[in-house]
Amino acid sequence: MRLIFSYLIGLVFGTGIALSGMANPAKVLNFFDVAGSWDPSLIFVMGGALVTTFIGYRLVFGRTAPVLADAFQVPVSRTIDARLLGGSVVFGVGWGIAGFCPGGALPALGTGRWEVFAFTAAVIAGIFLAKFLQSQGGRTRRAAA
């Protein structure tokens, strides 16, 4: 049942990305081009997502537990550290260069464009690199102790 709902949620998300035009990197990059061919439509997509998320969280967290799980899985740390800031910078720079965010790139794979596949491969490589560096940092700290 969880797999079916995950598929349906992904389908709704992908449809929204496609209908809003956010699978087109030129549209996203034009949002960042405030001195040139600026396209404000991304603001409306983000605004719609914020309103939907706000309402959704109010409805979901009014429950004692999720429908398909035993407990909510929410972050407990509120620490703003170098790892969080660095990841945010890498995410933003990658988005600004490529015109894709990772979530928007997945539905765009259906376009068959090589740029989307290259971006997705780079994201996957980045995930593995981050995991590797994280594991090396843990070993270094343990060895120093």
Long-range contacts (C-beta under 8 A, 24 or more apart in sequence): 1-68, 2-68, 5-68, 10-106, 13-103, 13-107, 14-106, 14-107, 14-110, 15-107, 17-103, 17-104, 17-107, 17-108, 18-107, 18-110, 20-45, 22-104, 23-104, 23-107, 23-108, 23-111, 24-99, 25-98, 25-99, 25-100, 25-115, 26-99, 27-99, 28-95, 28-99, 28-100, 28-101, 28-104, 29-96, 29-99, 32-96, 87-130, 90-126, 94-122, 94-123
